[in-house]
Amino acid sequence: MNITDLHATELSAAIHERMVSCREVMEAYLDQIDARNGELNAIVSLRDRDDLLNEAEVCDGELAAGSSRGWMHGFPHAVKDLAETKGLLTTKGSPLLTSFIPNYDALQVARIRAAGAIIMGKTNVPEFGLGSNTFNPVFGATANPYDTSKVAGGSSGGAAVALATRMVPVADGSDFMGSLRNPAGWCNVVGYRPSFGRVPAYPSTDSYSTLCATEGPMGRRVLDVAMLLGTQAGWDQRVPTSVAGTLDEFASVESCTPHLSGTLAGVRIGWLGDLGGHLATEPGILETCETALKRMEADGAVIEPATLNVDLDALWTSWLHNRHAYNAATYGSLLQREETASQVKSEVRWEAESGMSLTALDLKRASIVRTAYYERIASMFTSGGGVYDLLALPTAQMWPFDIEMRWPQEVNGRAMDTYHRWMECTIYATYAGLPAISMPAGFSESGLPAGIQLIGAPLADVNVLKTAAAYERLIDDLNVAMA
């Protein structure tokens, strides 16, 4: 048995059936990190090996005594370095936080720990999570496992690479502008952005303003993602926007029982493509996603061209103002002091300074545009009177770019006016708070992966995951193309 090749649910069963010990599991993953992390730089702040093995032995003793902490009992787990982790360096990729060791766990970290995971380190991120290129002045850049001269995406880039190369069995991430979906697509794994409120964030200084960011799961298959989502999800009275339910309707956290079966027969999917030419897209991206859609169609899905029928330029401006305001409120104080302003990357400064120039009327107009957009996209789904069960888009508008590049200046001959315009395709799920999953779609001629987003109706997480699992049956040839 190659321990690190086991899917997360298979690993859980092997541990609980005493086929492998928690110590053996920890040793196997640490050996894999030793073998792969040097060239990829996905895992950072890795804890001492002996300490981790001692913790694994404690987990073995608990199982021997008939006690299990949960389905992740004895799992080696690395937390995305944006989430506070008790007793472990949490830098958020910033030189301002190189001494920050929290004395508490963020809520989702506490839930993962309570499910039995052994926190062994962190996964690398862009500075403060801004940008879909995982590099920072603290730990450096994370490379794509399919071509180390290319980027891995971000901000959950370290998590995606660690998954793709079997350095972790399952991973947590977060998503504001595709940070779970974009790196998953570029690393040939599954990334899931839950419905807004499904995974509550705590602590937080502001639970109301943007309603864009959310934490969520990543895995090498849909069931693993569903299991971790079941661990992260659930109402918390300290978080006013949190949604009740742990989603046991599709996966039992206690027994890892899958309820994600069936075909795609009759599932209606609206293909948004490049939004009628609005999105600058590199050659091969749309065609790769369309090949994935043809697989679904062959399994019984109904694929139709779809359009959002909204002012896409006004929507982008609304999105940009919302994001600017959030970053101004979050990071603006750093710009007020020379000693901190000089250590903040240019993209953070631009976001914060742009937000500081906005007026209350600008933000009100942005909210009005956003509200109208939500009403429109919600009406496209069968639950809102429309005809679609899901909408589909690429997870990124281009293939992984050169690792020396901060961000693409142009895509297919069209200039990019912001550092994130090239991933505009990810905002349409985010801005409406919709569940969206990134699934493997295929590879370029040079062997670089691409993903496809499947976007569901409001709170339709179960339907998105079931459909993704049905599609997963059709892509064994993609899944075996391991990094």
C-alpha positions as CSV (number, residue, x, y, z in Angstrom):
1,M,0.0,0.0,0.0
2,N,1.3,3.4,-1.0
3,I,-0.1,5.5,1.8
4,T,0.1,8.9,0.0
5,D,-1.7,7.6,-3.0
6,L,-4.8,6.9,-0.9
7,H,-7.8,9.2,-1.3
8,A,-8.6,11.0,2.0
9,T,-11.7,8.8,2.7
10,E,-9.6,5.7,1.9
11,L,-6.9,6.9,4.3
12,S,-9.5,7.4,7.0
13,A,-10.8,3.9,6.6
14,A,-7.3,2.4,6.6
15,I,-6.4,4.2,9.8
16,H,-9.6,3.3,11.6
17,E,-9.4,-0.4,10.4
18,R,-5.8,-0.4,11.8
19,M,-4.4,-1.3,8.4
20,V,-1.9,1.5,8.8
21,S,-0.8,3.3,11.9
22,C,-1.0,7.0,12.3
23,R,2.8,7.0,12.8
24,E,3.3,5.2,9.4
25,V,0.9,7.8,7.8
26,M,2.9,10.7,9.2
27,E,6.2,9.2,8.2
28,A,4.9,8.6,4.6
29,Y,3.7,12.2,4.2
30,L,6.8,13.7,5.7
31,D,9.0,11.6,3.4
32,Q,6.9,12.8,0.5
33,I,7.4,16.4,1.6
34,D,11.2,15.8,1.8
35,A,11.1,14.4,-1.7
36,R,9.0,17.0,-3.4
37,N,8.8,20.2,-1.5
38,G,12.3,21.4,-2.2
39,E,11.6,22.1,-5.8
40,L,8.0,23.2,-5.4
41,N,7.8,25.2,-2.1
42,A,4.2,24.4,-1.3
43,I,4.6,23.6,2.5
44,V,6.0,26.3,4.8
45,S,6.6,26.5,8.5
46,L,6.9,22.7,8.7
47,R,7.0,21.5,12.3
48,D,9.7,19.3,13.8
49,R,9.5,15.7,12.6
50,D,10.0,14.1,16.0
51,D,7.2,16.2,17.5
52,L,4.8,15.2,14.7
53,L,5.7,11.5,15.0
54,N,5.1,11.7,18.8
55,E,1.6,13.3,18.2
56,A,0.9,10.5,15.6
57,E,1.8,7.9,18.3
58,V,-0.7,9.5,20.7
59,C,-3.4,9.1,18.0
60,D,-2.4,5.4,17.7
61,G,-2.8,5.0,21.4
62,E,-6.2,6.5,21.3
63,L,-7.4,4.1,18.6
64,A,-5.9,1.2,20.5
65,A,-8.1,2.3,23.5
66,G,-11.2,2.4,21.2
67,S,-11.3,6.2,20.8
68,S,-11.3,8.2,17.6
69,R,-11.3,12.0,17.3
70,G,-13.1,11.9,14.0
71,W,-12.8,11.0,10.3
72,M,-9.5,12.9,10.1
73,H,-8.0,11.0,13.1
74,G,-4.2,11.1,12.6
75,F,-4.3,13.0,9.3
76,P,-1.2,15.1,8.6
77,H,-2.7,18.5,7.6
78,A,-1.2,21.8,6.5
79,V,-3.3,25.0,7.0
80,K,-3.4,27.7,4.4
81,D,-1.1,30.5,5.7
82,L,-3.9,33.0,5.8
83,A,-5.7,31.2,8.6
84,E,-4.6,31.7,12.2
85,T,-3.2,28.5,13.7
86,K,-2.6,28.2,17.4
87,G,1.1,27.9,18.3
88,L,2.2,28.0,14.6
89,L,3.8,30.9,12.7
90,T,1.1,32.6,10.6
91,T,2.7,35.1,8.2
92,K,0.0,35.6,5.5
93,G,3.0,35.9,3.3
94,S,3.9,39.3,4.8
95,P,7.2,40.5,6.2
96,L,5.1,42.4,8.8
97,L,4.0,39.1,10.3
98,T,7.2,37.0,10.4
99,S,6.9,36.8,14.3
100,F,3.1,36.3,14.5
101,I,2.3,33.1,16.4
102,P,-1.4,33.1,17.3
103,N,-2.6,31.8,20.6
104,Y,-5.9,30.6,19.0
105,D,-7.2,28.7,16.0
106,A,-9.4,30.3,13.4
107,L,-12.8,28.6,13.5
108,Q,-12.3,26.3,10.5
109,V,-8.8,25.3,11.8
110,A,-10.4,24.4,15.2
111,R,-13.0,22.3,13.4
112,I,-10.3,20.5,11.4
113,R,-8.2,19.9,14.5
114,A,-11.3,18.6,16.3
115,A,-12.0,16.1,13.5
116,G,-8.6,14.5,14.3
117,A,-6.1,16.2,12.1
118,I,-2.5,16.8,13.2
119,I,-1.5,20.3,12.1
120,M,2.0,19.8,10.7
121,G,2.6,23.2,8.9
122,K,1.2,25.8,6.6
123,T,0.7,26.0,2.8
124,N,2.2,29.0,1.0
125,V,0.2,32.0,-0.2
126,P,0.7,35.3,-2.0
127,E,1.2,38.3,0.3
128,F,-2.1,38.8,2.2
129,G,-3.7,36.4,-0.3
130,L,-3.9,39.0,-3.1
131,G,-3.3,37.8,-6.6
132,S,-3.4,34.4,-8.2
133,N,0.4,33.9,-8.2
134,T,1.7,32.3,-5.0
135,F,4.9,34.2,-4.2
136,N,5.8,36.4,-1.2
137,P,9.0,38.0,0.3
138,V,8.9,35.6,3.3
139,F,9.0,32.2,1.7
140,G,9.4,32.8,-2.0
141,A,7.4,31.4,-4.9
142,T,5.4,28.1,-5.2
143,A,6.0,26.3,-8.6
144,N,3.5,24.4,-10.7
145,P,4.1,20.7,-10.3
146,Y,3.5,20.0,-14.0
147,D,6.1,22.5,-15.0
148,T,8.2,24.2,-12.3
149,S,8.9,27.1,-14.6
150,K,5.2,28.1,-14.4
151,V,3.0,29.5,-11.6
152,A,0.7,27.3,-9.5
153,G,-2.0,29.9,-9.2
154,G,-3.3,31.3,-5.9
155,S,-4.0,32.3,-3.4
156,S,-4.4,28.6,-2.4
157,G,-1.4,27.8,-4.5
158,G,0.5,26.0,-1.8
159,A,-2.5,23.9,-0.9
160,A,-3.2,22.9,-4.6
161,V,0.4,21.9,-5.2
162,A,0.7,19.9,-1.9
163,L,-2.5,18.0,-2.9
164,A,-1.3,17.3,-6.5
165,T,2.0,15.9,-5.3
166,R,0.6,13.8,-2.4
167,M,2.2,16.0,0.3
168,V,-1.2,16.2,2.1
169,P,-4.3,14.0,1.8
170,V,-6.8,16.9,1.7
171,A,-6.4,20.7,2.0
172,D,-8.2,23.8,3.2
173,G,-8.2,27.0,1.2
174,S,-10.1,30.3,0.8
175,D,-11.6,32.1,-2.1
176,F,-12.3,35.8,-2.8
177,M,-11.5,35.9,-6.5
178,G,-11.0,32.3,-7.5
179,S,-8.4,31.5,-4.9
180,L,-9.8,27.9,-4.5
181,R,-10.8,27.4,-8.1
182,N,-7.9,28.9,-10.1
183,P,-5.0,27.0,-8.5
184,A,-7.1,23.8,-8.5
185,G,-7.6,24.1,-12.2
186,W,-3.9,24.7,-12.8
187,C,-2.8,21.8,-10.6
188,N,-5.4,19.2,-11.8
189,V,-7.2,18.9,-8.4
190,V,-10.7,19.8,-7.1
191,G,-11.3,23.2,-5.5
192,Y,-14.7,24.1,-4.0
193,R,-16.0,27.5,-3.3
194,P,-19.1,27.0,-1.0
195,S,-22.2,29.1,-0.9
196,F,-21.6,32.2,1.1
197,G,-22.1,31.5,4.8
198,R,-21.7,27.8,4.4
199,V,-18.2,27.9,6.1
200,P,-18.3,30.7,8.6
201,A,-15.2,32.7,9.3
202,Y,-14.2,33.6,12.9
203,P,-12.6,35.7,14.3
204,S,-13.4,38.6,11.9
205,T,-13.4,42.3,12.5
206,D,-16.2,42.7,9.9
207,S,-18.8,40.1,9.2
208,Y,-21.0,42.2,7.0
209,S,-19.3,44.4,4.4
210,T,-18.1,42.6,1.3
211,L,-19.7,39.2,1.6
212,C,-17.2,37.9,-1.0
213,A,-14.5,35.9,0.8
214,T,-15.1,32.3,2.1
215,E,-13.0,29.4,3.2
216,G,-13.5,26.0,1.7
217,P,-12.1,22.6,0.8
218,M,-9.7,21.1,-1.8
219,G,-9.0,17.5,-2.6
220,R,-8.0,15.0,-5.3
221,R,-11.6,13.8,-5.6
222,V,-15.1,15.1,-5.0
223,L,-15.9,12.9,-2.0
224,D,-12.8,14.1,-0.2
225,V,-13.9,17.7,-0.8
226,A,-17.4,16.9,0.4
227,M,-16.0,15.3,3.6
228,L,-13.8,18.3,4.4
229,L,-16.7,20.7,3.6
230,G,-18.8,18.7,6.1
231,T,-16.1,19.4,8.7
232,Q,-15.7,23.1,7.9
233,A,-19.4,23.9,7.5
234,G,-22.0,24.6,10.1
235,W,-23.7,27.5,11.9
236,D,-21.8,29.5,14.5
237,Q,-23.7,32.0,16.6
238,R,-20.7,34.4,16.6
239,V,-21.0,34.7,12.8
240,P,-24.2,36.5,11.7
241,T,-24.0,35.4,8.1
242,S,-23.4,31.7,8.8
243,V,-25.7,29.0,7.3
244,A,-26.9,26.1,9.3
245,G,-26.1,22.5,8.4
246,T,-23.0,20.3,7.9
247,L,-24.3,18.7,4.7
248,D,-24.6,15.2,6.0
249,E,-27.1,14.7,3.2
250,F,-24.3,13.8,0.8
251,A,-21.5,12.4,3.1
252,S,-21.6,11.0,6.6
253,V,-18.6,12.5,8.5
254,E,-18.7,9.6,10.9
255,S,-18.5,6.8,8.4
256,C,-17.3,8.5,5.2
257,T,-20.3,7.1,3.5
258,P,-20.6,8.5,0.0
259,H,-24.0,9.7,-1.3
260,L,-22.5,11.1,-4.5
261,S,-23.5,8.7,-7.2
262,G,-25.6,8.7,-10.4
263,T,-25.2,10.0,-13.9
264,L,-25.6,13.4,-15.6
265,A,-28.7,12.4,-17.4
266,G,-31.1,15.3,-17.8
267,V,-28.8,17.8,-16.0
268,R,-29.0,21.2,-17.9
269,I,-25.8,23.1,-18.0
270,G,-25.5,26.6,-19.4
271,W,-22.1,27.2,-21.0
272,L,-21.1,30.9,-20.6
273,G,-17.8,30.5,-22.5
274,D,-16.0,33.8,-22.8
275,L,-19.2,35.8,-22.2
276,G,-19.7,36.7,-25.9
277,G,-16.1,37.8,-26.3
278,H,-16.0,39.9,-23.1
279,L,-13.4,37.8,-21.5
280,A,-9.9,37.8,-23.0
281,T,-9.0,34.1,-23.3
282,E,-5.9,32.3,-24.5
283,P,-6.2,29.8,-27.3
284,G,-7.1,26.3,-26.2
285,I,-8.9,27.3,-22.9
286,L,-12.4,27.3,-24.3
287,E,-11.8,24.3,-26.4
288,T,-10.5,22.3,-23.5
289,C,-13.6,23.2,-21.4
290,E,-15.9,22.3,-24.3
291,T,-14.2,18.9,-24.5
292,A,-15.1,18.4,-20.9
293,L,-18.7,19.5,-21.6
294,K,-18.9,17.0,-24.4
295,R,-18.0,14.2,-22.0
296,M,-20.9,15.4,-19.8
297,E,-23.2,15.5,-22.8
298,A,-22.3,12.0,-23.7
299,D,-23.4,11.0,-20.2
300,G,-26.8,12.5,-20.7
301,A,-26.3,16.2,-19.7
302,V,-28.0,18.9,-21.8
303,I,-25.4,21.6,-22.7
304,E,-26.7,24.9,-24.1
305,P,-25.0,28.3,-24.8
306,A,-26.0,30.8,-22.1
307,T,-25.6,34.5,-21.5
308,L,-25.8,36.6,-18.4
309,N,-27.7,39.5,-20.0
310,V,-26.2,42.1,-17.7
311,D,-23.9,45.1,-18.3
312,L,-20.5,43.3,-17.8
313,D,-18.5,46.5,-17.7
314,A,-20.7,48.0,-15.0
315,L,-20.6,44.7,-13.1
316,W,-16.7,44.7,-13.2
317,T,-16.7,48.3,-11.9
318,S,-19.1,47.4,-9.1
319,W,-16.9,44.4,-8.2
320,L,-13.7,46.5,-8.3
321,H,-15.2,49.2,-6.0
322,N,-16.3,46.5,-3.5
323,R,-12.9,44.9,-3.5
324,H,-11.1,48.2,-3.2
325,A,-13.2,49.2,-0.3
326,Y,-12.6,45.9,1.5
327,N,-8.8,46.2,1.0
328,A,-8.8,49.9,2.0
329,A,-10.5,49.0,5.3
330,T,-8.3,46.0,5.9
331,Y,-4.9,47.3,4.9
332,G,-5.3,51.1,4.7
333,S,-3.8,51.6,8.1
334,L,-0.5,50.0,7.0
335,L,-0.1,52.8,4.5
336,Q,-0.3,55.5,7.1
337,R,3.1,54.6,8.6
338,E,6.2,54.7,6.6
339,E,7.8,51.7,8.3
340,T,4.9,49.5,7.3
341,A,4.0,51.1,4.0
342,S,7.4,50.3,2.6
343,Q,6.9,46.6,3.3
344,V,3.6,46.2,1.5
345,K,3.5,45.0,-2.1
346,S,2.4,47.3,-4.8
347,E,-0.9,45.4,-5.5
348,V,-2.0,45.8,-1.9
349,R,-1.1,49.6,-2.0
350,W,-3.1,50.0,-5.2
351,E,-6.1,48.3,-3.9
352,A,-6.1,50.2,-0.6
353,E,-5.4,53.6,-2.1
354,S,-8.1,53.1,-4.7
355,G,-10.6,52.2,-2.0
356,M,-9.7,55.3,0.0
357,S,-10.7,57.5,-3.0
358,L,-14.2,56.0,-3.2
359,T,-17.3,57.9,-2.0
360,A,-20.3,56.6,-0.2
361,L,-22.3,57.1,-3.4
362,D,-19.8,55.0,-5.3
363,L,-20.3,52.1,-2.9
364,K,-24.1,52.5,-3.0
365,R,-24.1,52.3,-6.7
366,A,-21.9,49.3,-6.6
367,S,-24.3,47.6,-4.2
368,I,-27.3,48.4,-6.5
369,V,-25.5,46.8,-9.5
370,R,-24.6,43.8,-7.5
371,T,-28.2,43.3,-6.3
372,A,-29.5,43.5,-9.8
373,Y,-26.8,41.0,-11.0
374,Y,-27.8,38.5,-8.2
375,E,-31.4,38.7,-9.2
376,R,-30.5,38.0,-12.8
377,I,-28.2,35.1,-12.3
378,A,-30.4,33.5,-9.6
379,S,-33.3,33.6,-12.1
380,M,-31.4,31.5,-14.6
381,F,-31.5,28.4,-12.4
382,T,-34.5,26.1,-12.2
383,S,-35.0,27.0,-8.5
384,G,-35.5,30.6,-9.6
385,G,-37.8,29.9,-12.5
386,G,-35.0,29.4,-15.1
387,V,-33.9,26.5,-17.2
388,Y,-30.4,25.6,-15.9
389,D,-29.2,23.3,-13.1
390,L,-25.7,24.7,-13.4
391,L,-23.7,27.3,-15.3
392,A,-20.2,26.6,-16.6
393,L,-17.1,28.8,-17.1
394,P,-13.3,28.2,-17.4
395,T,-11.5,28.5,-14.0
396,A,-8.9,30.8,-15.6
397,Q,-8.7,32.6,-18.9
398,M,-5.2,31.4,-19.7
399,W,-2.7,28.6,-19.1
400,P,-0.2,28.8,-16.2
401,F,2.2,31.6,-17.0
402,D,5.9,32.0,-16.3
403,I,6.9,32.0,-12.7
404,E,9.1,35.1,-13.1
405,M,6.0,37.1,-14.1
406,R,4.0,38.9,-11.3
407,W,0.8,38.9,-13.4
408,P,-0.1,38.8,-17.1
409,Q,0.1,42.2,-18.8
410,E,-2.0,40.9,-21.7
411,V,-4.0,37.9,-22.7
412,N,-4.3,36.9,-26.3
413,G,-3.3,40.3,-27.5
414,R,-5.6,42.3,-25.1
415,A,-4.0,44.4,-22.4
416,M,-5.0,43.7,-18.8
417,D,-5.8,46.9,-16.9
418,T,-5.5,45.4,-13.4
419,Y,-3.3,42.7,-11.8
420,H,-6.4,40.4,-11.7
421,R,-8.4,41.2,-14.8
422,W,-7.1,38.0,-16.5
423,M,-9.2,35.9,-13.9
424,E,-12.4,37.9,-14.3
425,C,-14.2,34.7,-15.0
426,T,-14.1,33.8,-11.3
427,I,-16.1,36.8,-10.1
428,Y,-19.5,35.7,-11.4
429,A,-19.9,33.0,-8.7
430,T,-18.2,35.0,-6.0
431,Y,-20.3,38.2,-6.4
432,A,-23.6,36.3,-6.2
433,G,-22.4,34.1,-3.3
434,L,-23.0,31.0,-5.4
435,P,-21.4,27.5,-4.9
436,A,-18.8,26.7,-7.5
437,I,-16.5,23.8,-8.1
438,S,-13.3,23.6,-10.2
439,M,-12.9,20.2,-11.9
440,P,-10.1,19.0,-14.1
441,A,-11.0,19.7,-17.8
442,G,-7.9,18.6,-19.7
443,F,-4.3,19.6,-20.7
444,S,-2.6,21.8,-23.2
445,E,-0.3,20.4,-25.9
446,S,2.6,21.0,-23.5
447,G,1.0,19.2,-20.6
448,L,-0.4,22.1,-18.5
449,P,-3.7,21.5,-16.8
450,A,-6.9,23.6,-17.1
451,G,-10.1,23.4,-15.1
452,I,-13.8,24.1,-15.6
453,Q,-16.1,25.8,-13.1
454,L,-19.5,24.3,-12.4
455,I,-21.6,27.0,-10.7
456,G,-24.8,26.2,-8.8
457,A,-27.9,27.9,-7.7
458,P,-28.0,29.7,-4.3
459,L,-27.3,27.3,-1.4
460,A,-27.3,24.4,-3.9
461,D,-24.0,22.9,-2.6
462,V,-25.3,19.4,-2.6
463,N,-26.4,19.5,-6.2
464,V,-23.1,21.0,-7.3
465,L,-21.1,18.3,-5.6
466,K,-23.4,15.5,-6.9
467,T,-23.0,16.7,-10.4
468,A,-19.3,17.0,-10.0
469,A,-19.0,13.5,-8.7
470,A,-21.0,12.2,-11.7
471,Y,-18.6,14.0,-14.0
472,E,-15.6,12.7,-12.1
473,R,-16.5,9.2,-13.2
474,L,-15.8,10.3,-16.8
475,I,-12.3,11.7,-16.3
476,D,-10.2,8.8,-14.9
477,D,-7.7,9.6,-17.7
478,L,-7.3,13.1,-16.4
479,N,-7.1,12.1,-12.7
480,V,-4.3,9.6,-13.3
481,A,-2.1,12.2,-14.9
482,M,-0.5,12.9,-11.6
483,A,2.0,15.7,-11.0
